[in-house]
Amino acid sequence: MTTILGLYNYWIVIGLMMAGLYVVISRGNLIKKVIGLNVFQTSVILFYVSMGKVKGGTAPILSDEFQVYSNPLPHVLMLTAIVVGVATTAVALALVVRIKEAYDSIEEDEILEQDPTS
């Protein structure tokens, strides 16, 4: 039981991932879908950062005092993922604004009703 409770950050990751996936699948509002994707992305970032930390590890500075090192690569990659995620969110919201101008709605079912190609 202590092992399950000791891995609480992974349970939070699973909860956030399922919540984000549920919002993306179940909602028809495009802005809510973008928010769901952001929640999903946040859970993946939290997962990678959690895996990158080694208990008792320190920064990889070569010294005789330290024996266990944490790998900084996952943290650096997640900083890049955050920047890419913010840019992707900005593009997605800009597309939602253009869709609102073209179809006068951001609800998925109303857009599909108005679209002549479907």
N, C-alpha and C positions, 0 to 999 in steps of 0.2 A: 504493500500500500504506500509506503514511503517513496518507493521508486516512481510510482505514478504521480504522486503529489509533488515530487521533486522535479518533475519535468513539466511544470506548469506553463512555461513559455511555449512549449510545443502544443499544449492544449489551447492556448490563446491563438496560436497560429492556425490551428485547425478550425476553431470557431470563426475567426476572421475570414478565412478562406471560404468556408461554407456560406457565411453571411454575404460575402461579396458575390459569390457565384449565384446564390439565390436571387439577389437583387437584379443581376444581369439577366437571368432567365425569366423571372416572373414579372418584371415591370415593363410597361410599354412606353413610359416617358423616357426620352433620350437622355435627359440630364441625369435622371436616376440611374440609367445604365452606365453613364460615365463615372458617377460616384461609386457604383458597385465595382467597376473595374479598378478604381483607385483603392478601394478597400482590399480587393484581391491582391493588388500589387503590393500594398503595405504588408500583407501577411507573408508574401514571398520574401520581401526584404527582411522582415523580422526573423523569418526562418533561417536565412543565410547568415545573418549577424549572430543568431543564437548558435549556429553550428560552428562559426568561426572562432568563438571564444573557448579557450582551453582552461579548465579549472587549475588555478595556481600558475598559469602561464604569464609571461611578461612579454614586452616588446622584443623583437628579435635583434637585440644588441649583443654582439659577441663579448662575453665576459665569463670569467671563471665562476662568478657568483651565481649565475642562473643556469638551470638545467632544463627547464621546460619553457618553451616559447609558444606564443600564439601567432597564428598566421594572419598577417594584416591584409592579405589579398581579398578575402571575402568582403571586408569592410570597405575597401577602396572600390571594389566593383559595385557595391550597393550604393555608394555615393554617386557613381556614374548612373546607376539605374534610377536614382531619385531625380537627377537632372533630366534624364530622358523621359521619365514619367511626367514631370511637370510640363515639358515641351509637348508631349503627346496629349496631355489633358488640354492644353491651350489650343492645339489644333482641333481636337474633338469638339470643344466648346465653340470654336469658330465655325465648324461645320454645322453644329446645331443651330447657330444663329442664321446661317445661310439657308438651312432647311426651313426654319421658321419663316424667313422672308419669302421663300418659294412656295411653301404649302400652307402657310398660316397656321401651323400646328407643330407641336413636338411630340405628339402621341403617335406611336408606331402604326396602330391600326387605322387611324385617320389618314395618315400619309399613304398607306397602301391602297386605301379606297380611292384616293385622288390620282394615283399614279396610273397613267394610261398604258404603260408597258407591262404591267403585271396582270 
